[in-house]
Amino acid sequence: MSSPIRFLATSIVMMLPVLLTAAEVDDGCAEILRYSSRDYSVEKSDIGVAMKVYEQYCENETVKKGTTFNAGLDAVIKAVPIKFSLGAGSSAERTKHFCKTFDSAYKRDEAYYKETSTAVAHSTTAWLACKGLASQGLVFRPQLSKTLILIDIVRTKALPVSVQGITYDQKLATCTVPNTSTSNTPILADKNTVKSLEPGSWTVTCVRKPETISNEQIFQAIDISIATTDGPFLLPVAADAKFSYQWASEFQQQLTAIATDLKRVDMQSGTIPMVAEGTRALNDGSQCPVGTETLRGKAGRFEFPKPFESSPTVTAALSLIDVTGDVNRLSMEILSADKNGFNYKFFTSCKTIVYNATASWLAVAK
């Protein structure tokens, strides 16, 4: 579950003439989680959630001064894995108990917790950014083979958009893009690469450079960032390796164990329009009472296409925002989740006129 995500603006934002739903176009974002989190595990997911809560609400083993114990914090605390011993009682009591318990574990193995949390947060952040770009009509479809990384960029909207640079470590890979001249020879892609995208596909091709260590061929982890006029796209790719000879039976045992673990990881994702059942578009622009700025909102419930075995961890972020008004405020919060679905709420100021809004969500089995 996530804490509220707030958007502040000063004018009308993102007027989209064409918006394709997930059913109409493959946005490729699921591949980001697969390529960047090969070592994904339930344990790392739990640690990632706990680390975020610890960094935001704890000061060593005590709660940070000024922390407000409201419904938003209550939802966040409920997302903390039970193995971190939250205790019982109110949100304030559970938060205090968590800060003390996690601080002790964190100090025992600080390097491990930081590394694990970073790996999970990195891939989740990249996934949310990808979903946001797709909702604006700019789709990234990454593909990965042993030595190649291909990123198809597809413009599906009418409004113009362009690439404004491609950044990566050139010691780890060489990336090229199609030549705009009459030559068929691809040209090197770098931070100075600029391309106005036409409707259709444009491909970035990266060849990974191996490093040999103790007779083993290693591909180091690499981040590929593509800047666009609609926002940045980030593809984190995990490290890979070709090992020296081993007994085939040993590899088979390892592959069988991996296949078994993968079957246990259950993930679902999708989008929620603000006008979904149980909500309404808050577009009346009602005036706030004098001297106040009242927040208002509508709650709704989303049912998973396929129920989980138990309550999953659900995160969400606004991916489409179209608002105007004297004050532009909009946020979305996951209130609670169970194995069949989750409850959510959109919040906005009574001075904000909301024409359209969509949130992208990700549910991962615990």
Buried (B, 14 or more C-beta within 10 A) or exposed (E): BBBBBEBEBEEEBBEBEEBBEBEEBEBBBBBBBBBBBBEBBBEBBBBBBBBBBBEEBBEEBEBEEEBEBEEBBBBBBBBBBEEBBBEEEEBBEBBBBBBBBBBEBBEEEEEEBEEBBEBBBBBBBBBBBBBBBBBBBBBBBBEBEEBEBEBBBBBBBEBEBEBBBBBBEEEBBBBBBBEEEEEEEBEEBEEEBEBEBEEEEBBBBBEBBBEEEEEEBBBBBBBBBBBBEBEBBBBBBBEBEEEEEEEEEEEEEEEEEEEEEEEEEBBBBBBBBBBBEEBEBBBEBEEBEEEEEEEEBBEBBBEBEEEBEEBBBBBBBBBBBBBBBEBBBBBBBBBBBEEEBBBBBBBBBBBBBBBBBBBBBBBBBB
